[in-house]
Amino acid sequence: MNTNEILSISLIKPEKQKNKIKRAIPIIELKPYPNSKKKRKRVGRGEGSGLGKTSGRGQKGQKSRTGYSKKIGFEGGQMPLYKRIPKRGFKNPFKKEYRVINLFMLEKKGLEGDVTIETLIEKKVIKDAKLPVKLLGTGEISNPINIKVHSASKSAIEKIESKGGKVEIIEKEENK
């Protein structure tokens, strides 16, 4: 390429800004921003370079050896944090989780007659049907309700049946 070739900045800019500024810069004068280009560190190239002999790794020890990499959580021989913190409790992998609804929620939303999971989602008593629904007996109801849920407490069943309603337990289909 000839050094006299000129690169027009207007060619680089988007279409809308072409008309605003038109100036030409000779290619030979284009330079990178200051400090954007940095020379790589060349180690082990003699004492005069400042990084000769041990190449900036010090005298002896684990960090001076080839192949060293600091492991995650390593604290220099001190007992690591993840081992110092006490571990307590037990997490049951077979625990069943439920979406819990109470009788007062049904009364608050004014539900009566036949109530299914879809009805509960429509009335925004529960968010979705990803988890099985369990009915608990907190609160009172005034109207008879025939409700279909996956599980119910004894107190909830007694309160609903005392008002002339019925609780039907349904099985949850497992996602396969």
Residue, then its C-alpha position, 0 to 999 in steps of 0.5 A: m500500500n502506498t503511504n499517500e493513500i488516505l483513509s476517510i473516517s466517513l467510510i467508517k461512520p454509520e450512514k446518518q453521521k456521514n454528513k456531519i464530519k468529513r475529514a481525511i487522515p493519512i494512514i501513516e498517522l493512525k496510531p492506537y490509543p496510548n497504553s492500549k498496546k502493552k508489551r508482554k512480560r519476557v521472563g528469564r532473559g538475563e539479569g539485566s532485564g530485571l526478571g532474569k534468574t528466578s523469573g520473578r518467582g522468588q527463591k524456593g517454595q511451592k509457588s516457584r515450581t512449574g505446574y503450580s496453581k492455587k486451589i480454590g479455597f486454599e488459605g496457605g496451610q490455614m484451615p480453610l473457611y469451608k472446613r471451619i464453618p460448622k455443618r448442621g442439620f439434615k436435608n431429606p431428599f424424599k421430602k414432599e413439597y406442597r402448595v399450601i392453602n388455608l380455609f380462610m383463603l377460600e373464604k376471602k376469595g368467596l369460593e363456593g360450590d365445586v372448587t378444583i385446582e384450575t379454579l384456585i389458579e383462576k381466583k389467584v389463590i395459588k400461583d400454578a399447579k407445579l406442586p401438589v396442593k394441600l388444604l389446611g384448616t386455619g380459619e373458618i368457612s361459611n358456605p359448603i364447598n366441594i373441593k378437589v386437592h392432593s392432600a388435606s389436614k384432618s381439621a380442614i376435612e372436619k370443618i368442610e364436612s360440618k358445613g355440608g361440603k366434601v373434600e376429594i383427594i386426587e392423585k398428582e400425575e408425575n411428570k415423565 
